[in-house]
């Protein structure tokens, strides 16, 4: 489902207290970013925030689950992004609190990833002549 430019602007406006929140189109939806970190996604007209073990219970208490997609080989796949409760749109301060927790989850996931090292070309072996 495509995401309307109006909805993307609405999300960015709601999250303005965090800083310069941007959105980028991806796979028919949009990623929600702050300082180059994707902490949310939009599918259709629904906002999802990044979760981990520290904030997952907040969403589950609201009866919400993860973002899922239909896989081409059948079945579904889920991601570590959960739907934001609709009630938060009526409480911008609480919405920003949930967004901060999503940012924390994003930073923790980034810190847990191993650092990728650039591969250096192997040194050429040179034959030494005996002396």
The first five atom37 places (N, CA, C, CB, O) and aatype in JSON, in Angstrom:
{
  "aatype": [20, 20, 20, 20, 20, 20, 20, 20, 20, 20, 20, 20, 20, 20, 20, 20, 20, 20, 20, 20, 20, 20, 20, 20, 20, 20, 20, 20, 20, 20, 20, 20, 20, 20, 20, 20, 20, 20, 20, 20, 20, 20, 20, 20, 20, 20, 20, 20, 20, 20, 20, 20, 20, 20, 20, 20, 20, 20, 20, 20, 20, 20, 20, 20, 20, 20, 20, 20, 20, 20, 20, 20, 20, 20, 20, 20, 20, 20, 20, 20, 20, 20, 20, 20, 20, 20, 20, 20, 20, 20, 20, 20, 20, 20, 20, 20, 20, 20, 20, 20, 20, 20, 20, 20, 20, 20, 20, 20, 20, 20, 20, 20, 20, 20, 20, 20, 20, 20, 20, 20, 20, 20, 20, 20, 20, 20, 20, 20, 20, 20, 20],
  "atom_mask": [
    [1, 1, 1, 1, 1],
    [1, 1, 1, 1, 1],
    [1, 1, 1, 1, 1],
    [1, 1, 1, 1, 1],
    [1, 1, 1, 1, 1],
    [1, 1, 1, 1, 1],
    [1, 1, 1, 1, 1],
    [1, 1, 1, 1, 1],
    [1, 1, 1, 1, 1],
    [1, 1, 1, 1, 1],
    [1, 1, 1, 1, 1],
    [1, 1, 1, 1, 1],
    [1, 1, 1, 1, 1],
    [1, 1, 1, 1, 1],
    [1, 1, 1, 1, 1],
    [1, 1, 1, 1, 1],
    [1, 1, 1, 1, 1],
    [1, 1, 1, 1, 1],
    [1, 1, 1, 1, 1],
    [1, 1, 1, 1, 1],
    [1, 1, 1, 1, 1],
    [1, 1, 1, 1, 1],
    [1, 1, 1, 1, 1],
    [1, 1, 1, 1, 1],
    [1, 1, 1, 1, 1],
    [1, 1, 1, 1, 1],
    [1, 1, 1, 1, 1],
    [1, 1, 1, 1, 1],
    [1, 1, 1, 1, 1],
    [1, 1, 1, 1, 1],
    [1, 1, 1, 1, 1],
    [1, 1, 1, 1, 1],
    [1, 1, 1, 1, 1],
    [1, 1, 1, 1, 1],
    [1, 1, 1, 1, 1],
    [1, 1, 1, 1, 1],
    [1, 1, 1, 1, 1],
    [1, 1, 1, 1, 1],
    [1, 1, 1, 1, 1],
    [1, 1, 1, 1, 1],
    [1, 1, 1, 1, 1],
    [1, 1, 1, 1, 1],
    [1, 1, 1, 1, 1],
    [1, 1, 1, 1, 1],
    [1, 1, 1, 1, 1],
    [1, 1, 1, 1, 1],
    [1, 1, 1, 1, 1],
    [1, 1, 1, 1, 1],
    [1, 1, 1, 1, 1],
    [1, 1, 1, 1, 1],
    [1, 1, 1, 1, 1],
    [1, 1, 1, 1, 1],
    [1, 1, 1, 1, 1],
    [1, 1, 1, 1, 1],
    [1, 1, 1, 1, 1],
    [1, 1, 1, 1, 1],
    [1, 1, 1, 1, 1],
    [1, 1, 1, 1, 1],
    [1, 1, 1, 1, 1],
    [1, 1, 1, 1, 1],
    [1, 1, 1, 1, 1],
    [1, 1, 1, 1, 1],
    [1, 1, 1, 1, 1],
    [1, 1, 1, 1, 1],
    [1, 1, 1, 1, 1],
    [1, 1, 1, 1, 1],
    [1, 1, 1, 1, 1],
    [1, 1, 1, 1, 1],
    [1, 1, 1, 1, 1],
    [1, 1, 1, 1, 1],
    [1, 1, 1, 1, 1],
    [1, 1, 1, 1, 1],
    [1, 1, 1, 1, 1],
    [1, 1, 1, 1, 1],
    [1, 1, 1, 1, 1],
    [1, 1, 1, 1, 1],
    [1, 1, 1, 1, 1],
    [1, 1, 1, 1, 1],
    [1, 1, 1, 1, 1],
    [1, 1, 1, 1, 1],
    [1, 1, 1, 1, 1],
    [1, 1, 1, 1, 1],
    [1, 1, 1, 1, 1],
    [1, 1, 1, 1, 1],
    [1, 1, 1, 1, 1],
    [1, 1, 1, 1, 1],
    [1, 1, 1, 1, 1],
    [1, 1, 1, 1, 1],
    [1, 1, 1, 1, 1],
    [1, 1, 1, 1, 1],
    [1, 1, 1, 1, 1],
    [1, 1, 1, 1, 1],
    [1, 1, 1, 1, 1],
    [1, 1, 1, 1, 1],
    [1, 1, 1, 1, 1],
    [1, 1, 1, 1, 1],
    [1, 1, 1, 1, 1],
    [1, 1, 1, 1, 1],
    [1, 1, 1, 1, 1],
    [1, 1, 1, 1, 1],
    [1, 1, 1, 1, 1],
    [1, 1, 1, 1, 1],
    [1, 1, 1, 1, 1],
    [1, 1, 1, 1, 1],
    [1, 1, 1, 1, 1],
    [1, 1, 1, 1, 1],
    [1, 1, 1, 1, 1],
    [1, 1, 1, 1, 1],
    [1, 1, 1, 1, 1],
    [1, 1, 1, 1, 1],
    [1, 1, 1, 1, 1],
    [1, 1, 1, 1, 1],
    [1, 1, 1, 1, 1],
    [1, 1, 1, 1, 1],
    [1, 1, 1, 1, 1],
    [1, 1, 1, 1, 1],
    [1, 1, 1, 1, 1],
    [1, 1, 1, 1, 1],
    [1, 1, 1, 1, 1],
    [1, 1, 1, 1, 1],
    [1, 1, 1, 1, 1],
    [1, 1, 1, 1, 1],
    [1, 1, 1, 1, 1],
    [1, 1, 1, 1, 1],
    [1, 1, 1, 1, 1],
    [1, 1, 1, 1, 1],
    [1, 1, 1, 1, 1],
    [1, 1, 1, 1, 1],
    [1, 1, 1, 1, 1],
    [1, 1, 1, 1, 1],
    [1, 1, 1, 1, 1]
  ],
  "atom_positions": [
    [[0.83, -1.19, 0.0], [0.0, 0.0, 0.0], [0.87, 1.24, 0.0], [-0.94, 0.01, 1.21], [1.84, 1.34, 0.74]],
    [[0.5, 2.16, -0.82], [1.23, 3.42, -0.88], [0.9, 4.27, 0.34], [0.9, 4.18, -2.18], [-0.18, 4.17, 0.92]],
    [[1.85, 5.1, 0.7], [1.67, 6.0, 1.83], [1.46, 7.4, 1.28], [2.89, 5.95, 2.8], [2.24, 7.86, 0.44]],
    [[0.43, 8.08, 1.74], [0.16, 9.43, 1.24], [1.19, 10.41, 1.79], [-1.26, 9.87, 1.62], [1.71, 10.25, 2.9]],
    [[1.48, 11.42, 1.0], [2.42, 12.45, 1.45], [1.84, 13.2, 2.65], [2.74, 13.44, 0.3], [2.59, 13.69, 3.5]],
    [[0.5, 13.3, 2.73], [-0.13, 13.97, 3.86], [0.12, 13.2, 5.16], [-1.64, 14.13, 3.61], [0.37, 13.8, 6.2]],
    [[0.03, 11.87, 5.09], [0.24, 11.07, 6.31], [1.71, 11.15, 6.75], [-0.17, 9.59, 6.07], [2.0, 11.26, 7.94]],
    [[2.63, 11.1, 5.79], [4.05, 11.22, 6.14], [4.32, 12.57, 6.8], [4.94, 11.05, 4.88], [5.06, 12.65, 7.78]],
    [[3.73, 13.63, 6.27], [3.9, 14.97, 6.86], [3.28, 15.02, 8.26], [3.26, 16.04, 5.96], [3.85, 15.63, 9.16]],
    [[2.12, 14.38, 8.44], [1.47, 14.33, 9.75], [2.37, 13.64, 10.77], [0.11, 13.6, 9.64], [2.54, 14.14, 11.89]],
    [[2.96, 12.51, 10.41], [3.84, 11.77, 11.32], [5.05, 12.63, 11.68], [4.31, 10.44, 10.69], [5.4, 12.74, 12.86]],
    [[5.68, 13.24, 10.69], [6.86, 14.08, 10.95], [6.5, 15.24, 11.88], [7.43, 14.62, 9.62], [7.28, 15.59, 12.76]],
    [[5.32, 15.82, 11.68], [4.88, 16.93, 12.53], [4.64, 16.46, 13.97], [3.59, 17.56, 11.96], [5.03, 17.14, 14.91]],
    [[4.0, 15.3, 14.13], [3.73, 14.77, 15.46], [5.02, 14.47, 16.22], [2.89, 13.5, 15.36], [5.07, 14.59, 17.44]],
    [[6.06, 14.08, 15.49], [7.32, 13.69, 16.12], [8.35, 14.81, 16.13], [7.9, 12.48, 15.41], [9.52, 14.59, 16.48]],
    [[7.93, 16.0, 15.76], [8.82, 17.16, 15.69], [9.6, 17.43, 16.98], [8.02, 18.37, 15.34], [10.75, 17.87, 16.89]],
    [[9.04, 17.2, 18.17], [9.82, 17.43, 19.4], [11.11, 16.61, 19.49], [8.96, 17.13, 20.6], [12.02, 16.95, 20.25]],
    [[11.2, 15.52, 18.72], [12.41, 14.7, 18.73], [13.55, 15.37, 17.97], [12.13, 13.33, 18.12], [14.72, 15.15, 18.27]],
    [[13.21, 16.18, 17.0], [14.19, 16.79, 16.11], [13.68, 16.72, 14.69], [15.57, 16.1, 16.24], [12.48, 16.65, 14.45]],
    [[14.6, 16.73, 13.76], [14.25, 16.73, 12.35], [13.96, 15.3, 11.86], [15.38, 17.36, 11.52], [14.84, 14.61, 11.35]],
    [[12.72, 14.88, 12.04], [12.29, 13.55, 11.62], [12.0, 13.6, 10.12], [11.02, 13.08, 12.41], [11.33, 14.51, 9.63]],
    [[12.51, 12.6, 9.41], [12.29, 12.52, 7.97], [11.69, 11.16, 7.63], [13.62, 12.74, 7.19], [11.74, 10.23, 8.43]],
    [[11.12, 11.07, 6.45], [10.59, 9.8, 5.95], [11.22, 9.52, 4.59], [9.02, 9.82, 5.85], [11.53, 10.45, 3.83]],
    [[11.4, 8.24, 4.29], [11.93, 7.82, 2.99], [11.07, 6.69, 2.48], [13.42, 7.39, 3.09], [10.8, 5.72, 3.19]],
    [[10.65, 6.8, 1.23], [9.85, 5.75, 0.62], [10.68, 4.47, 0.5], [9.34, 6.19, -0.77], [11.86, 4.5, 0.17]],
    [[10.02, 3.34, 0.78], [10.68, 2.05, 0.65], [9.64, 0.95, 0.53], [11.61, 1.78, 1.84], [8.73, 0.88, 1.35]],
    [[9.76, 0.1, -0.46], [8.92, -1.08, -0.62], [7.43, -0.8, -0.48], [9.31, -2.11, 0.39], [6.71, -1.59, 0.12]],
    [[6.97, 0.3, -1.03], [5.55, 0.63, -0.97], [5.14, 1.32, 0.32], [4.75, -0.61, -1.15], [4.0, 1.77, 0.43]],
    [[6.03, 1.41, 1.27], [5.77, 2.11, 2.53], [6.79, 3.22, 2.69], [5.82, 1.13, 3.74], [7.27, 3.79, 1.71]],
    [[7.11, 3.53, 3.94], [8.11, 4.56, 4.21], [8.8, 4.26, 5.52], [7.46, 5.97, 4.23], [8.18, 3.76, 6.46]],
    [[10.08, 4.58, 5.58], [10.83, 4.49, 6.83], [10.77, 5.84, 7.53], [12.31, 4.06, 6.58], [10.69, 6.87, 6.87]],
    [[10.8, 5.82, 8.86], [10.78, 7.05, 9.65], [12.15, 7.15, 10.32], [9.6, 7.05, 10.72], [12.57, 6.23, 11.02]],
    [[12.84, 8.26, 10.08], [14.24, 8.41, 10.49], [14.48, 9.64, 11.35], [15.12, 8.48, 9.28], [13.79, 10.66, 11.23]],
    [[15.46, 9.52, 12.23], [16.01, 10.65, 12.96], [17.52, 10.47, 12.97], [15.42, 10.75, 14.44], [18.03, 9.43, 13.4]],
    [[18.22, 11.47, 12.49], [19.68, 11.41, 12.42], [20.18, 10.16, 11.7], [20.27, 11.47, 13.81], [21.16, 9.55, 12.13]],
    [[19.5, 9.77, 10.63], [19.92, 8.62, 9.84], [19.55, 7.27, 10.42], [21.37, 8.67, 9.66], [19.88, 6.24, 9.83]],
    [[18.87, 7.26, 11.55], [18.46, 6.0, 12.18], [16.97, 5.75, 11.93], [18.75, 6.03, 13.7], [16.13, 6.6, 12.24]],
    [[16.66, 4.59, 11.37], [15.25, 4.24, 11.14], [14.68, 3.65, 12.41], [15.11, 3.24, 9.95], [15.09, 2.57, 12.85]],
    [[13.72, 4.36, 13.0], [13.1, 3.9, 14.24], [11.61, 3.62, 14.07], [13.3, 4.92, 15.34], [10.94, 3.2, 15.01]],
    [[11.11, 3.85, 12.88], [9.7, 3.61, 12.61], [9.49, 3.3, 11.15], [8.86, 4.81, 13.03], [10.35, 3.53, 10.3]],
    [[8.31, 2.79, 10.87], [7.94, 2.58, 9.48], [6.46, 2.84, 9.33], [8.3, 1.15, 9.0], [5.67, 2.75, 10.28]],
    [[6.11, 3.18, 8.1], [4.71, 3.46, 7.78], [4.3, 2.5, 6.67], [4.49, 4.96, 7.36], [4.97, 2.41, 5.63]],
    [[3.22, 1.8, 6.88], [2.64, 0.93, 5.86], [1.18, 1.31, 5.74], [2.82, -0.6, 6.22], [0.45, 1.3, 6.73]],
    [[0.75, 1.64, 4.52], [-0.6, 2.17, 4.37], [-0.66, 3.49, 5.11], [-1.68, 1.16, 4.9], [0.15, 4.38, 4.87]],
    [[-1.59, 3.62, 5.98], [-1.69, 4.82, 6.81], [-1.52, 4.42, 8.27], [-3.06, 5.55, 6.59], [-2.22, 4.93, 9.15]],
    [[-0.59, 3.5, 8.52], [-0.36, 3.0, 9.87], [1.11, 3.18, 10.23], [-0.78, 1.51, 9.99], [1.99, 2.86, 9.44]],
    [[1.35, 3.69, 11.43], [2.7, 3.93, 11.93], [3.11, 2.79, 12.85], [2.79, 5.29, 12.67], [2.32, 2.34, 13.69]],
    [[4.33, 2.33, 12.69], [4.92, 1.28, 13.52], [6.24, 1.8, 14.09], [5.15, -0.04, 12.7], [6.98, 2.5, 13.4]],
    [[6.53, 1.45, 15.35], [7.79, 1.81, 15.98], [8.63, 0.57, 16.24], [7.55, 2.58, 17.28], [8.1, -0.52, 16.41]],
    [[9.94, 0.75, 16.27], [10.89, -0.31, 16.58], [10.7, -0.75, 18.03], [12.36, 0.18, 16.33], [10.51, 0.07, 18.92]],
    [[10.75, -2.07, 18.24], [10.62, -2.6, 19.59], [11.77, -3.55, 19.9], [9.26, -3.33, 19.76], [12.42, -4.1, 19.01]],
    [[12.0, -3.73, 21.19], [12.9, -4.75, 21.68], [12.34, -5.23, 23.01], [14.39, -4.21, 21.82], [11.2, -4.91, 23.35]],
    [[13.12, -5.97, 23.76], [12.6, -6.53, 25.01], [12.22, -5.46, 26.03], [13.63, -7.46, 25.62], [11.42, -5.73, 26.93]],
    [[12.77, -4.27, 25.91], [12.47, -3.21, 26.89], [11.13, -2.53, 26.67], [13.55, -2.18, 26.86], [10.53, -2.05, 27.63]],
    [[10.64, -2.47, 25.42], [9.37, -1.77, 25.19], [8.27, -2.63, 24.56], [9.62, -0.58, 24.31], [7.16, -2.14, 24.34]],
    [[8.56, -3.9, 24.26], [7.58, -4.77, 23.63], [6.31, -4.91, 24.48], [8.19, -6.16, 23.38], [5.2, -4.94, 23.94]],
    [[6.47, -5.0, 25.79], [5.31, -5.18, 26.68], [4.32, -4.01, 26.57], [5.78, -5.32, 28.13], [3.11, -4.22, 26.71]],
    [[4.82, -2.81, 26.32], [3.92, -1.65, 26.16], [2.9, -1.9, 25.05], [4.75, -0.37, 25.86], [1.72, -1.58, 25.19]],
    [[3.38, -2.46, 23.94], [2.52, -2.72, 22.78], [1.6, -3.91, 23.05], [3.37, -2.98, 21.53], [0.42, -3.89, 22.71]],
    [[2.15, -4.94, 23.67], [1.35, -6.13, 23.95], [0.23, -5.82, 24.93], [2.24, -7.25, 24.5], [-0.86, -6.39, 24.82]],
    [[0.49, -4.92, 25.91], [-0.57, -4.51, 26.84], [-1.7, -3.79, 26.11], [0.0, -3.6, 27.92], [-2.84, -3.8, 26.57]],
    [[-1.4, -3.17, 24.98], [-2.4, -2.48, 24.16], [-3.08, -3.45, 23.19], [-1.75, -1.32, 23.39], [-3.98, -3.06, 22.45]],
    [[-2.64, -4.72, 23.21], [-3.21, -5.72, 22.31], [-2.68, -5.63, 20.89], [-4.69, -5.59, 22.3], [-3.34, -6.08, 19.95]],
    [[-1.49, -5.05, 20.72], [-0.92, -4.85, 19.4], [0.24, -5.8, 19.16], [-0.47, -3.4, 19.22], [0.94, -6.19, 20.09]],
    [[0.43, -6.16, 17.9], [1.49, -7.09, 17.54], [2.42, -6.51, 16.51], [0.9, -8.37, 17.04], [2.33, -5.33, 16.16]],
    [[3.31, -7.35, 16.01], [4.32, -6.88, 15.06], [3.78, -6.65, 13.66], [5.44, -7.85, 15.01], [2.74, -7.18, 13.27]],
    [[4.51, -5.85, 12.92], [4.26, -5.63, 11.5], [4.57, -6.94, 10.79], [5.12, -4.43, 10.93], [5.64, -7.53, 10.99]],
    [[3.65, -7.41, 9.96], [3.87, -8.65, 9.23], [3.66, -8.43, 7.74], [2.92, -9.75, 9.73], [2.97, -7.51, 7.32]],
    [[4.28, -9.3, 6.96], [4.13, -9.26, 5.5], [3.89, -10.68, 5.0], [5.39, -8.63, 4.81], [4.31, -11.66, 5.62]],
    [[3.21, -10.77, 3.87], [3.02, -12.06, 3.21], [4.3, -12.38, 2.46], [1.79, -12.04, 2.24], [4.8, -11.57, 1.69]],
    [[4.83, -13.57, 2.68], [6.04, -13.99, 2.0], [5.69, -14.62, 0.66], [6.83, -14.98, 2.85], [4.63, -15.23, 0.51]],
    [[6.56, -14.46, -0.32], [6.28, -14.98, -1.66], [6.19, -16.5, -1.67], [7.36, -14.53, -2.63], [5.5, -17.06, -2.52]],
    [[6.86, -17.17, -0.76], [6.82, -18.64, -0.69], [5.71, -19.14, 0.21], [8.16, -19.18, -0.21], [5.63, -20.34, 0.5]],
    [[4.86, -18.26, 0.65], [3.77, -18.63, 1.54], [4.09, -18.26, 2.97], [3.48, -20.12, 1.44], [5.25, -18.06, 3.32]],
    [[3.08, -18.18, 3.78], [3.27, -17.82, 5.18], [3.47, -16.32, 5.35], [4.45, -18.56, 5.77], [3.3, -15.54, 4.41]],
    [[3.83, -15.95, 6.56], [4.06, -14.54, 6.86], [5.4, -14.37, 7.55], [2.94, -13.97, 7.74], [5.94, -15.3, 8.16]],
    [[5.93, -13.18, 7.45], [7.16, -12.81, 8.15], [6.84, -11.62, 9.04], [8.32, -12.48, 7.16], [6.02, -10.77, 8.67]],
    [[7.47, -11.54, 10.19], [7.22, -10.41, 11.08], [8.52, -9.67, 11.35], [6.58, -10.87, 12.41], [9.62, -10.22, 11.2]],
    [[8.38, -8.44, 11.75], [9.52, -7.57, 11.99], [9.46, -7.04, 13.42], [9.54, -6.41, 10.98], [8.45, -7.2, 14.11]],
    [[10.53, -6.42, 13.85], [10.56, -5.88, 15.21], [10.01, -4.45, 15.25], [11.99, -5.91, 15.76], [10.56, -3.58, 15.92]],
    [[8.93, -4.25, 14.53], [8.19, -2.98, 14.53], [6.75, -3.3, 14.87], [8.3, -2.24, 13.15], [6.14, -4.18, 14.27]],
    [[6.2, -2.57, 15.86], [4.83, -2.81, 16.29], [3.98, -1.58, 16.01], [4.78, -3.17, 17.78], [4.47, -0.45, 16.04]],
    [[2.71, -1.83, 15.75], [1.77, -0.75, 15.46], [1.64, 0.19, 16.66], [0.4, -1.31, 15.09], [1.52, -0.25, 17.8]],
    [[1.67, 1.48, 16.38], [1.51, 2.5, 17.41], [0.03, 2.6, 17.76], [2.08, 3.88, 16.93], [-0.81, 2.69, 16.87]],
    [[-0.31, 2.57, 19.06], [-1.72, 2.68, 19.45], [-2.34, 4.0, 18.95], [-1.86, 2.59, 20.98], [-1.73, 5.06, 19.06]],
    [[-3.53, 3.9, 18.4], [-4.22, 5.09, 17.87], [-4.42, 6.16, 18.94], [-5.57, 4.71, 17.28], [-4.4, 7.35, 18.63]],
    [[-4.61, 5.75, 20.17], [-4.88, 6.72, 21.25], [-3.73, 7.71, 21.43], [-5.14, 5.99, 22.56], [-3.94, 8.81, 21.96]],
    [[-2.53, 7.34, 21.0], [-1.37, 8.21, 21.18], [-1.44, 9.46, 20.3], [-0.11, 7.46, 20.88], [-0.79, 10.46, 20.6]],
    [[-2.22, 9.41, 19.23], [-2.36, 10.59, 18.37], [-3.1, 11.7, 19.09], [-3.07, 10.23, 17.08], [-3.01, 12.87, 18.7]],
    [[-3.85, 11.35, 20.13], [-4.55, 12.34, 20.94], [-3.7, 12.83, 22.11], [-5.86, 11.77, 21.46], [-4.11, 13.73, 22.84]],
    [[-2.51, 12.23, 22.28], [-1.6, 12.61, 23.36], [-0.18, 12.72, 22.8], [-1.66, 11.58, 24.55], [0.63, 11.8, 22.95]],
    [[0.12, 13.84, 22.15], [1.42, 13.99, 21.48], [2.63, 13.78, 22.39], [1.5, 15.34, 20.87], [3.65, 13.27, 21.95]],
    [[2.51, 14.18, 23.66], [3.64, 13.99, 24.58], [3.93, 12.5, 24.79], [3.34, 14.67, 25.93], [5.09, 12.09, 24.8]],
    [[2.87, 11.7, 24.97], [3.07, 10.27, 25.15], [3.57, 9.62, 23.86], [1.77, 9.6, 25.63], [4.37, 8.69, 23.9]],
    [[3.08, 10.09, 22.72], [3.55, 9.58, 21.44], [5.06, 9.78, 21.31], [2.82, 10.27, 20.26], [5.78, 8.88, 20.87]],
    [[5.55, 10.94, 21.7], [6.99, 11.23, 21.64], [7.75, 10.33, 22.62], [7.26, 12.72, 21.96], [8.86, 9.89, 22.31]],
    [[7.17, 10.05, 23.79], [7.81, 9.13, 24.75], [7.98, 7.75, 24.12], [6.99, 9.03, 26.06], [9.03, 7.13, 24.25]],
    [[6.95, 7.25, 23.45], [7.03, 5.95, 22.79], [8.06, 6.0, 21.66], [5.64, 5.53, 22.24], [8.8, 5.03, 21.45]],
    [[8.12, 7.11, 20.96], [9.1, 7.25, 19.88], [10.52, 7.23, 20.44], [8.86, 8.56, 19.1], [11.42, 6.66, 19.83]],
    [[10.73, 7.86, 21.6], [12.07, 7.83, 22.23], [12.47, 6.4, 22.59], [12.09, 8.72, 23.5], [13.63, 6.01, 22.45]],
    [[11.5, 5.62, 23.07], [11.8, 4.21, 23.37], [12.14, 3.44, 22.09], [10.6, 3.54, 24.09], [13.0, 2.55, 22.1]],
    [[11.47, 3.79, 21.0], [11.78, 3.16, 19.72], [13.19, 3.54, 19.27], [10.74, 3.57, 18.64], [13.92, 2.71, 18.73]],
    [[13.58, 4.79, 19.49], [14.94, 5.21, 19.17], [15.95, 4.45, 20.01], [15.1, 6.73, 19.38], [17.0, 4.04, 19.51]],
    [[15.64, 4.27, 21.29], [16.53, 3.49, 22.17], [16.68, 2.06, 21.65], [15.98, 3.48, 23.61], [17.78, 1.51, 21.66]],
    [[15.58, 1.47, 21.2], [15.63, 0.11, 20.66], [16.48, 0.07, 19.4], [14.21, -0.41, 20.36], [17.23, -0.88, 19.18]],
    [[16.37, 1.09, 18.56], [17.17, 1.16, 17.34], [18.65, 1.29, 17.66], [16.72, 2.34, 16.48], [19.48, 0.61, 17.06]],
    [[18.98, 2.15, 18.62], [20.38, 2.32, 19.01], [20.95, 1.04, 19.62], [20.51, 3.48, 20.0], [22.1, 0.69, 19.35]],
    [[20.16, 0.35, 20.43], [20.62, -0.9, 21.04], [20.87, -1.96, 19.97], [19.58, -1.42, 22.07], [21.85, -2.7, 20.04]],
    [[19.98, -2.04, 18.98], [20.15, -3.01, 17.9], [21.4, -2.69, 17.08], [18.91, -3.04, 16.99], [22.13, -3.58, 16.66]],
    [[21.62, -1.41, 16.86], [22.8, -1.0, 16.1], [24.08, -1.34, 16.87], [22.75, 0.51, 15.78], [25.05, -1.8, 16.28]],
    [[24.08, -1.1, 18.17], [25.25, -1.38, 18.99], [25.54, -2.87, 19.08], [25.06, -0.81, 20.39], [26.69, -3.27, 19.23]],
    [[24.51, -3.69, 18.97], [24.68, -5.14, 19.08], [25.23, -5.77, 17.8], [23.36, -5.79, 19.44], [25.73, -6.9, 17.83]],
    [[25.13, -5.06, 16.69], [25.63, -5.61, 15.42], [27.14, -5.58, 15.41], [25.05, -4.82, 14.21], [27.75, -4.6, 15.86]],
    [[27.75, -6.63, 14.9], [29.21, -6.61, 14.8], [29.66, -5.57, 13.77], [29.76, -8.0, 14.42], [28.98, -5.32, 12.77]],
    [[30.79, -4.97, 14.03], [31.33, -3.97, 13.12], [31.85, -4.67, 11.88], [32.45, -3.14, 13.81], [32.61, -5.64, 11.97]],
    [[31.44, -4.19, 10.73], [31.91, -4.77, 9.47], [33.27, -4.16, 9.15], [30.9, -4.51, 8.31], [33.45, -2.95, 9.13]],
    [[34.19, -5.03, 8.91], [35.53, -4.57, 8.54], [35.67, -4.65, 7.03], [36.64, -5.41, 9.24], [35.15, -5.55, 6.38]],
    [[36.38, -3.67, 6.51], [36.65, -3.71, 5.08], [37.69, -4.78, 4.82], [37.12, -2.32, 4.55], [38.66, -4.91, 5.56]],
    [[37.46, -5.52, 3.8], [38.42, -6.56, 3.44], [39.61, -5.9, 2.76], [37.78, -7.64, 2.53], [39.45, -5.08, 1.86]],
    [[40.77, -6.28, 3.19], [41.97, -5.78, 2.55], [42.49, -6.86, 1.62], [43.04, -5.36, 3.59], [42.44, -8.05, 1.94]],
    [[42.99, -6.44, 0.48], [43.51, -7.45, -0.44], [44.69, -8.18, 0.18], [43.92, -6.81, -1.78], [45.5, -7.6, 0.9]],
    [[44.77, -9.46, -0.12], [45.87, -10.26, 0.4], [47.18, -9.77, -0.19], [45.67, -11.77, 0.09], [47.24, -9.37, -1.35]],
    [[48.2, -9.8, 0.63], [49.51, -9.39, 0.14], [50.04, -10.42, -0.84], [50.51, -9.21, 1.32], [49.83, -11.63, -0.7]],
    [[50.71, -9.91, -1.83], [51.32, -10.8, -2.8], [52.54, -11.43, -2.15], [51.69, -10.05, -4.11], [53.37, -10.76, -1.53]],
    [[52.63, -12.7, -2.31], [53.8, -13.39, -1.77], [54.9, -13.3, -2.81], [53.47, -14.89, -1.41], [54.69, -13.57, -4.0]],
    [[56.04, -12.92, -2.35], [57.18, -12.85, -3.27], [58.17, -13.92, -2.87], [57.86, -11.44, -3.25], [58.42, -14.17, -1.69]],
    [[58.69, -14.53, -3.86], [59.68, -15.59, -3.61], [61.01, -14.94, -3.23], [59.86, -16.52, -4.87], [61.45, -13.96, -3.83]],
    [[61.61, -15.5, -2.24], [62.94, -15.02, -1.86], [63.98, -16.01, -2.4], [63.08, -14.87, -0.3], [63.84, -17.23, -2.32]],
    [[64.93, -15.43, -2.92], [66.02, -16.27, -3.42], [66.97, -16.57, -2.29], [66.76, -15.59, -4.6], [67.29, -15.68, -1.5]],
    [[67.42, -17.76, -2.21], [68.36, -18.12, -1.13], [69.66, -17.34, -1.27], [68.65, -19.64, -1.14], [70.08, -17.03, -2.38]],
    [[70.28, -17.05, -0.18], [71.54, -16.31, -0.22], [72.71, -17.19, 0.08], [71.53, -15.17, 0.75], [73.85, -16.72, 0.09]]
  ]
}
